[in-house]
Amino acid sequence: MILACNDDGIQSEGLARLVRALEGVDQVAVVAPDRERSAAGHALTLNRPLRADEVKPGWYSVDGTPTDCVQLALNGLLTEKPWMVVSGINRGFNLGDDVTYSGTVCAAMEAVLLGVPAVAFSQGGRADFQYGAIAGFARTLVSRFRDTPMPPDTLLSVNAPEEQATGYVITRQGKRRFGSAIVEKTDPRGRKYYWIGGEELDFYEEPGTDFAAVSSGLISVTPLHLDLTNYESTPALEALEIRWP
């Protein structure tokens, strides 16, 4: 069995396209948020109970985050443990630093934490999203992992360009060029309010990155892992010789 999740909500076209693409590989169960939960990151709901409704056979709608959905699926809702978790297809890229904000990618992270290999799929675009190439690539990629296990402690973040992809490449995370992403305005009562993400931010143009790949018309496949330790900084910290207490 394959488990599918997303952060755009259970009604998302991207989710439906991903499920259809993978139904020829294995049975697909869906556990997804009941509404859009974009940029939810790795949030887990701890301050209230969660509800899961079976909206059609094998499809569960959850009033929580993408991480909640994976937790509920693997630890309660499903009677069979899936051999793969797929997340997406997200409306919009999840490149570089954005993976830390993405509910799509963090759903895949949660699966890996719970011992199940996972792939997050994202499609570039603004309004008219073309899912054909990435859906076909998802079917081919996931099929390969049925017989060849993914490296341990690894999840894949897959991003497809806005136009028809001409191939794929293994990449590393790019680096976002941050700017003034806050828009400040005033409401009719004179109170200030703010929008986060007010301007389109760019990436540093570096070869070998996910951003460089999609800019060149290629699908990028970025292997991620959950150990955030900066091993290169260890010698410098040890050299401080902090004496305490």
C-alpha positions, 0 to 999 in steps of 0.5 A: 500500500502507498499512503498519499497526503498533501498540504493543499487539501483533500480536494486538490487536483494535484493530489487526485493526479498523483493518486491516479498516477500511482494506482497502477503501482499499488493500492493508494490510501489518502489521508489529507487535510480538509482544507488548504494548509500551505506553509504549515511546516512540521506543525503537529496539533496538540491543543485539541482533538482531531477528527477524520472523516472517510469521504469516500472509500480509502480517502480520509479528510482530517481537520489538522495539518499534513503532519497530523495526517501522516501521524493518524494514518500510520498510527491509527487509521490504516490497518496496513502499513504502507511501504511508501508515503507520497506527498503532493502534488503541491501547487508551486515549487518547494525549493531550497530553504522553502522545504522547512516551511512546506507542509508538503515536504514536512508530511514526507519528513514525518513519514521518514521519522516514523520509518516509512520512505517518502517522496514530496512532489511539487509543481511550478506554476501560478494558475494553470498547473500542468501536472502531466510530466510530474505525475508520469515521473512520480509513477516511474520513480515510485515503481523503482522504489518498490523493489529497490529500497531508498537510502535510509533516513532519506526523503526526496523532494521532487520539483517540476518546472512550469513548462514541460520537463525535458528530463530530470537531475539529482540536485542539492538545495538552493539558497533563497535570496531573501528580501522585504517579504512583509507588506504593511497596510492599514484597515478601515479602522486605522489599525495596521495589518501585515501580509507575510510573503508580499514580494516574489523572492528569488534564488542564488543562481548556483549550478547543481541546485534544485533552482538551477534545474527547474530553471533549465526545464528539468525535474529536480530530485533533491535527497534530504535527511533529518539530521540537522547537525552542522558537523563542520562547526564542531571543531570550532566550538570545541576550540572554545574550551568553555569551562562550566560550571 
